[in-house]
């Protein structure tokens, strides 16, 4: 299995069209999935951004949360579809 590894992307600072452009760079890689090692977004937007990413890239996403992912609230576990 080949994974694209990204970290500290702080996607909450990007506008939606910028995030979609970024997701397309992930789609273009020759990988089977994406590994994210923290600091994806902030707590209030993490669920939305992970679902947005999953529905756009259509590859498995494996992630761990970083310190910034807890900013501005608490993170509840959610099932990504």
MDAnalysis code that builds the backbone (N, CA, C; Angstrom):
import MDAnalysis as mda
import numpy as np

u = mda.Universe.empty(243, n_residues=81, atom_resindex=np.repeat(np.arange(81), 3), trajectory=True)
u.add_TopologyAttr("name", ["N", "CA", "C"] * 81)
u.add_TopologyAttr("resid", np.arange(1, 82))
u.add_TopologyAttr("resname", ["UNK", "UNK", "UNK", "UNK", "UNK", "UNK", "UNK", "UNK", "UNK", "UNK", "UNK", "UNK", "UNK", "UNK", "UNK", "UNK", "UNK", "UNK", "UNK", "UNK", "UNK", "UNK", "UNK", "UNK", "UNK", "UNK", "UNK", "UNK", "UNK", "UNK", "UNK", "UNK", "UNK", "UNK", "UNK", "UNK", "UNK", "UNK", "UNK", "UNK", "UNK", "UNK", "UNK", "UNK", "UNK", "UNK", "UNK", "UNK", "UNK", "UNK", "UNK", "UNK", "UNK", "UNK", "UNK", "UNK", "UNK", "UNK", "UNK", "UNK", "UNK", "UNK", "UNK", "UNK", "UNK", "UNK", "UNK", "UNK", "UNK", "UNK", "UNK", "UNK", "UNK", "UNK", "UNK", "UNK", "UNK", "UNK", "UNK", "UNK", "UNK"])
u.atoms.positions = np.array([
    [0.847, -1.180, 0.000],
    [0.000, 0.000, 0.000],
    [0.888, 1.237, 0.000],
    [0.558, 2.180, -0.844],
    [1.265, 3.466, -0.882],
    [0.368, 4.542, -0.278],
    [0.942, 5.313, 0.635],
    [0.207, 6.406, 1.274],
    [0.867, 7.740, 0.962],
    [0.050, 8.758, 0.817],
    [0.536, 10.127, 0.753],
    [0.493, 10.649, 2.186],
    [1.636, 11.114, 2.696],
    [1.723, 11.566, 4.080],
    [1.744, 13.088, 4.108],
    [0.800, 13.671, 4.846],
    [0.768, 15.127, 5.027],
    [0.686, 15.417, 6.523],
    [1.171, 16.573, 6.906],
    [1.131, 16.956, 8.312],
    [1.039, 18.474, 8.441],
    [0.442, 18.911, 9.531],
    [0.343, 20.340, 9.845],
    [-0.233, 21.158, 8.695],
    [-1.318, 20.660, 8.112],
    [-1.886, 21.354, 6.946],
    [-2.801, 22.523, 7.320],
    [-3.342, 22.542, 8.528],
    [-4.168, 23.663, 9.015],
    [-5.162, 24.119, 7.948],
    [-5.975, 23.186, 7.469],
    [-6.887, 23.457, 6.359],
    [-7.974, 24.477, 6.694],
    [-8.218, 24.733, 7.965],
    [-9.239, 25.720, 8.341],
    [-8.848, 27.140, 7.945],
    [-7.592, 27.364, 7.618],
    [-7.162, 28.701, 7.191],
    [-7.334, 28.917, 5.691],
    [-7.778, 27.882, 4.978],
    [-7.990, 27.997, 3.538],
    [-9.472, 28.156, 3.235],
    [-9.769, 28.864, 2.168],
    [-11.148, 28.946, 1.673],
    [-11.498, 27.602, 1.044],
    [-12.788, 27.321, 0.897],
    [-13.205, 26.015, 0.378],
    [-12.587, 25.720, -0.990],
    [-12.568, 26.679, -1.902],
    [-11.995, 26.423, -3.233],
    [-10.501, 26.119, -3.150],
    [-9.802, 26.714, -2.198],
    [-8.384, 26.414, -2.002],
    [-8.200, 24.999, -1.451],
    [-9.105, 24.603, -0.536],
    [-9.038, 23.241, -0.011],
    [-9.314, 22.223, -1.109],
    [-10.288, 22.495, -1.945],
    [-10.616, 21.579, -3.049],
    [-9.420, 21.445, -3.985],
    [-8.752, 22.545, -4.289],
    [-7.536, 22.486, -5.113],
    [-6.480, 21.596, -4.452],
    [-6.331, 21.744, -3.137],
    [-5.367, 20.916, -2.406],
    [-5.757, 19.444, -2.484],
    [-7.037, 19.146, -2.318],
    [-7.491, 17.756, -2.390],
    [-7.174, 17.158, -3.763],
    [-7.279, 17.969, -4.792],
    [-6.972, 17.466, -6.138],
    [-5.490, 17.131, -6.297],
    [-4.623, 17.800, -5.551],
    [-3.210, 17.400, -5.583],
    [-3.033, 16.038, -4.921],
    [-3.873, 15.738, -3.914],
    [-3.827, 14.428, -3.275],
    [-4.369, 13.340, -4.199],
    [-5.425, 13.667, -4.928],
    [-5.995, 12.724, -5.892],
    [-4.963, 12.370, -6.948],
    [-4.179, 13.340, -7.370],
    [-3.209, 13.147, -8.452],
    [-2.021, 12.278, -8.057],
    [-1.831, 12.026, -6.773],
    [-0.700, 11.197, -6.356],
    [-0.980, 9.738, -6.683],
    [0.077, 8.978, -6.782],
    [-0.027, 7.542, -7.051],
    [-0.087, 6.799, -5.717],
    [-1.113, 7.113, -4.911],
    [-1.223, 6.484, -3.599],
    [-2.595, 5.846, -3.445],
    [-2.679, 4.938, -2.470],
    [-3.933, 4.257, -2.169],
    [-4.714, 4.952, -1.065],
    [-4.076, 5.882, -0.365],
    [-4.725, 6.568, 0.738],
    [-3.880, 7.723, 1.220],
    [-4.415, 8.414, 2.226],
    [-3.744, 9.594, 2.777],
    [-3.542, 9.388, 4.272],
    [-2.345, 9.675, 4.753],
    [-2.002, 9.633, 6.168],
    [-1.765, 11.066, 6.630],
    [-2.510, 11.494, 7.658],
    [-2.368, 12.855, 8.173],
    [-1.890, 12.762, 9.619],
    [-0.755, 13.399, 9.895],
    [-0.199, 13.330, 11.250],
    [-0.375, 14.639, 12.002],
    [-1.622, 15.002, 12.200],
    [-1.974, 16.090, 13.102],
    [-2.051, 17.484, 12.521],
    [-2.692, 18.332, 13.312],
    [-2.921, 19.741, 12.981],
    [-3.611, 19.889, 11.630],
    [-4.766, 19.246, 11.540],
    [-5.582, 19.254, 10.328],
    [-6.386, 20.551, 10.254],
    [-7.034, 20.900, 11.360],
    [-7.891, 22.093, 11.434],
    [-8.104, 22.399, 12.915],
    [-9.151, 23.118, 13.255],
    [-9.511, 23.366, 14.648],
    [-10.784, 22.595, 14.961],
    [-11.044, 22.376, 16.239],
    [-12.143, 21.514, 16.676],
    [-13.480, 21.861, 16.023],
    [-13.767, 23.140, 15.847],
    [-15.072, 23.526, 15.304],
    [-15.231, 23.176, 13.831],
    [-14.132, 22.907, 13.133],
    [-14.233, 22.616, 11.702],
    [-13.664, 21.260, 11.295],
    [-13.096, 20.519, 12.226],
    [-12.389, 19.286, 11.873],
    [-13.309, 18.255, 11.225],
    [-14.501, 18.061, 11.763],
    [-15.415, 17.062, 11.201],
    [-15.815, 17.433, 9.777],
    [-16.193, 18.672, 9.570],
    [-16.587, 19.140, 8.242],
    [-15.446, 18.962, 7.238],
    [-14.266, 19.345, 7.627],
    [-13.115, 19.279, 6.717],
    [-12.736, 17.835, 6.397],
    [-12.756, 16.947, 7.389],
    [-12.433, 15.540, 7.116],
    [-13.477, 14.903, 6.202],
    [-14.754, 15.209, 6.429],
    [-15.807, 14.677, 5.547],
    [-15.682, 15.243, 4.138],
    [-15.389, 16.534, 4.050],
    [-15.190, 17.190, 2.754],
    [-14.028, 16.530, 2.004],
    [-12.934, 16.307, 2.718],
    [-11.760, 15.681, 2.114],
    [-12.084, 14.258, 1.660],
    [-12.724, 13.474, 2.511],
    [-13.049, 12.082, 2.183],
    [-13.961, 11.997, 0.967],
    [-14.960, 12.858, 0.899],
    [-15.887, 12.795, -0.239],
    [-15.244, 13.281, -1.533],
    [-14.243, 14.134, -1.419],
    [-13.577, 14.653, -2.616],
    [-12.502, 13.709, -3.131],
    [-11.653, 13.221, -2.244],
    [-10.525, 12.429, -2.740],
    [-10.877, 10.969, -2.996],
    [-11.912, 10.462, -2.328],
    [-12.357, 9.081, -2.548],
    [-11.235, 8.053, -2.333],
    [-10.390, 8.311, -1.345],
    [-9.344, 7.380, -0.920],
    [-9.449, 7.278, 0.592],
    [-9.012, 6.160, 1.174],
    [-9.019, 6.076, 2.639],
    [-8.135, 7.157, 3.267],
    [-8.584, 7.673, 4.403],
    [-7.831, 8.676, 5.154],
    [-7.546, 8.104, 6.540],
    [-6.276, 8.105, 6.908],
    [-5.831, 7.667, 8.225],
    [-5.244, 8.900, 8.907],
    [-5.680, 9.160, 10.139],
    [-5.190, 10.378, 10.781],
    [-5.062, 10.220, 12.281],
    [-4.203, 11.045, 12.845],
    [-4.132, 11.259, 14.284],
    [-4.320, 12.760, 14.483],
    [-4.895, 13.114, 15.606],
    [-5.125, 14.530, 15.889],
    [-3.894, 15.148, 16.535],
    [-3.666, 16.401, 16.230],
    [-2.584, 17.164, 16.834],
    [-3.147, 18.186, 17.805],
    [-2.288, 18.971, 18.403],
    [-2.720, 19.947, 19.409],
    [-3.688, 20.981, 18.836],
    [-3.478, 21.430, 17.619],
    [-4.336, 22.453, 17.030],
    [-5.733, 21.922, 16.731],
    [-5.863, 20.621, 16.582],
    [-7.167, 20.031, 16.300],
    [-8.120, 20.131, 17.491],
    [-7.615, 20.489, 18.653],
    [-8.442, 20.664, 19.845],
    [-8.753, 22.132, 20.128],
    [-8.167, 23.058, 19.403],
    [-8.413, 24.488, 19.636],
    [-9.874, 24.829, 19.370],
    [-10.394, 25.744, 20.160],
    [-11.743, 26.301, 20.020],
    [-12.851, 25.288, 20.293],
    [-12.595, 24.319, 21.117],
    [-13.653, 23.374, 21.485],
    [-13.089, 22.017, 21.788],
    [-13.993, 21.055, 21.792],
    [-13.562, 19.687, 22.013],
    [-13.865, 18.885, 20.748],
    [-13.097, 17.859, 20.560],
    [-13.268, 17.036, 19.387],
    [-14.046, 15.784, 19.776],
    [-15.156, 15.551, 19.111],
    [-15.937, 14.342, 19.323],
    [-15.584, 13.361, 18.221],
    [-15.511, 12.120, 18.569],
    [-15.234, 11.099, 17.555],
    [-16.438, 11.013, 16.631],
    [-16.183, 10.885, 15.371],
    [-17.261, 10.786, 14.399],
    [-16.905, 9.711, 13.380],
    [-17.909, 9.132, 12.789],
    [-17.703, 8.139, 11.738],
    [-17.729, 8.870, 10.405],
    [-16.691, 8.696, 9.629],
    [-16.651, 9.296, 8.304],
    [-17.235, 8.310, 7.314],
    [-18.121, 8.801, 6.487],
    [-18.757, 7.922, 5.498],
    [-18.154, 8.147, 4.136],
])
